[in-house]
Amino acid sequence: MPYIDVDPQLPGIRALMMFKPASGAALSALAQQLLRGDSPLTPAERELIAVRVSRGNACEFCEWSHAAAARSLLDGDESGVVDEVAENGVSAGLDDRMRALLQLADLVRERGDRVSQADIDRAKSAGASEEAIHDAVLVAASFCMFNRYVDGLGAFTPPRGAYDEMGEMLATEGYVR
């Protein structure tokens, strides 16, 4: 049950964004830029970072909605990469570059000051460009905020099986409504 008077029919962050449309529009634009804007990281890779951070923060709505978007972007994810990333932070289906970026995302989620030059150098050695590192850290940091927004106001979280349609819409239409 949400802690403030939002539309109970709207799930998660959508209800919160509608509660205060000006900040909702800004947050939607931020999500669009982070997850679909120009980046050396694919939209699926950025969604995986969102999934990993959201799992680590125990934000079910964000984890499940972005996992559904990642599965859609990965054509159904027959190999189970999305679930492996959520659970373990790594997957046999990922390259070394993405594994290193997910490790950075975990550090940012725990405490940003835990990231060291050695962690950045490890990501670079694995093939990550400085822009990819920047984008991974920004997605991770932003999802800490999104997760706390959703959970801090007790946003409605539909049951786990209700996210496929939402994920398809996020994958095809993006985050700006």
C-alpha positions, -999 to +999 in steps of 0.1 A: +000+000+000+016+033-010+024+057+018+009+087-001-023+092-021-013+080-055-034+062-082-036+026-069-040+013-104-006+025-115+023+003-106+056+013-090+073+045-101+045+053-127+021+063-098+048+084-081+056+102-113+020+110-119+017+123-083+040+152-092+041+155-130+070+180-133+095+159-114+080+128-130+087+142-164+123+150-154+128+115-140+113+099-171+137+119-193+166+109-171+156+072-174+153+076-212+187+091-215+204+066-191+188+035-206+182+044-243+204+074-250+237+074-269+261+051-251+288+025-259+266+002-238+237-015-254+202-009-240+202-045-228+235-040-210+222-009-193+190-027-183+212-055-168+230-029-146+196-016-135+185-052-127+217-059-107+215-027-087+178-031-080+183-066-068+211-055-045+188-028-031+159-053-027+136-031-049+113-057-064+094-034-087+125-020-104+143-054-105+113-072-121+103-044-145+139-039-158+145-077-159+114-079-182+128-051-204+162-068-205+146-101-215+126-084-242+158-067-255+176-101-254+148-117-275+134-137-246+167-145-229+167-182-235+201-185-219+190-171-186+215-142-185+191-118-168+184-141-138+221-150-134+230-113-134+203-105-108+214-134-086+252-134-090+262-103-108+279-123-135+268-147-161+286-172-185+268-153-212+286-120-206+320-109-218+348-097-194+340-061-201+304-064-189+314-085-159+338-057-149+311-031-153+287-051-132+313-053-105+317-015-106+279-012-104+279-034-073+305-012-057+286+020-065+254+005-051+272-004-018+290+029-014+304+051-042+336+057-024+344+019-026+353+023-062+390+026-066+414+033-094+422-004-095+386-011-102+385+014-130+418+000-144+403-036-142+373-025-163+396-007-188+418-039-191+386-059-198+378-036-227+356-009-212+360+026-226+360+056-202+325+065-216+312+029-209+326+032-173+310+066-169+276+053-181+277+022-160+285+042-128+258+067-137+231+041-143+241+023-110+240+056-090+207+067-106+191+033-099+200+037-062+179+068-063+150+053-083+150+022-060+148+044-029+121+066-045+099+035-052+104+018-019+106+049+002+071+058-008+058+022-007+048+021-043+026-007-055+045-037-067+025-061-088+031-098-085+062-111-103+043-126-132+028-093-142+058-077-159+062-092-194+039-066-211+055-038-192+090-050-202+080-052-238+066-017-237+098-004-220+120-022-246+101-009-276+088+025-265+113+036-238+107+057-207+092+090-218+054+090-220 
